[in-house]
Amino acid sequence: MLKLPDLYFGTFIKRYKRFFVDITFNNKTITIHNPNTGSMKPLLEKGRKVVFSMSENEKRKLKYTMEGIEVDNHWLYTNTIAVNKIVEYAIIDKEIAELENYTEIKREFRYKDSRIDFLITLGDSTKVLCEVKNVTMFDDKYAYFPDAVTTRGLKHLLTLAKSKNDGYKPVMLYIIQSNNDRFRCADFIDEVYCKTLRNLGNEINVLLYKNIFDPQGRTCRLSKLNYTQL
């Protein structure tokens, strides 16, 4: 479980230049940093509640960082920079059943011409290469990935598949940020990525975990999602 810093609540107004968000806070309009490169199409609706943190770093251009947004009474964590930290703490706290017998964790592992999010050594000496993807797109039935064409994501799939020949166990870990209990690959966004994911189904271990974000308690923890329709 990841413990977050002090959080503050405001109201969403608009997003612009991708990384800038205007909100109202204490009856004033302030600009906060949005560390999310995705489209965030289902999320950003004027009037929704947002939660943000504050930095003491005086060198930062914007001292506030958007951490999440409330959609239909459910809080979604949107700070993609911190997602790998959530996963790391989840592994340490044995929230990910498939990785609970780990003995070592390495972040940002160099493999061939790629940088994979995690190299995890298990108790039986299995070396797991784990790439993490943040899932923030959804409708009333499914959570979807990707939310934009992703050549980088495609490269990660192909790299993970190749790693099996070098003795690694390849894992693609999708972190669901919505309240959905079902996942599908978004063919209508990136058909090539989804076709590749399906074709590599026997080569790559696909794991789905939902991030349970509690802004009042300032915590993020992972819970396994069993349903998938790649």
Secondary structure, DSSP 4 states (H G I P E B T S, - for coil): -EEP--EEEEEEEEEETTTEEEEEETTEEEEEE----S--TTT--TT-EEEEEE---TT-S-SEEEEEEEETTEEEE--GGGHHHHHHHHHHTT-SGGGTTEEEEEEEEEETTEEEEEEEEETT--EEEEEEEEE-EE-SS-EEE-SS--HHHHHHHHHHHHHGGGTEEEEEEEEE-SS-S-EEE-TTT-HHHHHHHHHTTTTSEEEEEEEEEETTTTEEEEEE----B-
